[in-house]
Amino acid sequence: MKQAEWLLCPICHNKTRIRVREDTELKNFLLYCPKCRNEVLINLKKKHISVIKEPDA
C-alpha cells in the first residue's frame, strides 16, 4: 500500500482534511482550509500543488 500524506494549505501551510498519495492527481479542486478558513482552487500532480486562483479578499 502506498503512503498517504496530508495535503497542506498553500496559504498558511497547515494540514487540511485531505490526504493524498503520490499517484493522486487533482484538477480544478476547491481546497478548503479549516485553520485559515480560505478556499483555493488548485491542481495537484505528484504531490506538487499549483494554485489556479487566489482567494477573493
C-alpha positions in Angstrom: 0.0 0.0 0.0 1.3 3.5 -0.9 1.8 6.0 1.8 -0.8 8.8 2.1 0.1 12.2 3.4 -1.9 15.3 4.5 -2.4 18.0 1.9 -1.0 21.3 3.2 -2.8 24.6 2.6 -0.8 26.8 0.1 -1.7 29.9 2.1 -1.0 29.1 5.8 0.9 25.8 5.3 -1.2 23.9 7.9 -2.8 20.5 7.4 -6.2 20.3 5.6 -8.7 17.4 5.9 -7.5 15.9 2.6 -5.0 13.0 2.4 -3.2 12.3 -0.9 -1.0 9.5 -2.2 2.0 10.0 -4.5 -0.1 8.9 -7.6 -3.0 11.3 -6.8 -3.9 13.9 -9.4 -6.4 16.7 -8.8 -7.6 19.2 -11.4 -9.6 22.3 -10.6 -10.0 21.1 -7.0 -11.5 23.6 -4.5 -9.4 23.1 -1.3 -10.8 24.4 2.0 -8.5 25.1 4.9 -10.2 24.8 8.3 -7.4 26.7 10.0 -7.3 29.9 7.9 -10.9 29.4 6.5 -9.9 30.1 2.9 -10.8 28.3 -0.2 -8.3 28.0 -3.0 -8.6 26.4 -6.4 -5.7 24.1 -7.0 -4.1 21.5 -9.3 -2.1 18.7 -7.8 0.2 16.3 -9.6 2.8 14.1 -7.9 2.3 16.0 -4.6 3.1 19.3 -6.3 0.4 22.0 -5.7 -0.2 24.8 -8.2 -2.7 27.5 -7.3 -5.1 28.4 -10.1 -6.9 31.3 -8.4 -6.1 33.2 -5.2 -9.0 33.5 -2.8 -11.1 36.6 -3.1 -10.4 39.2 -0.4 
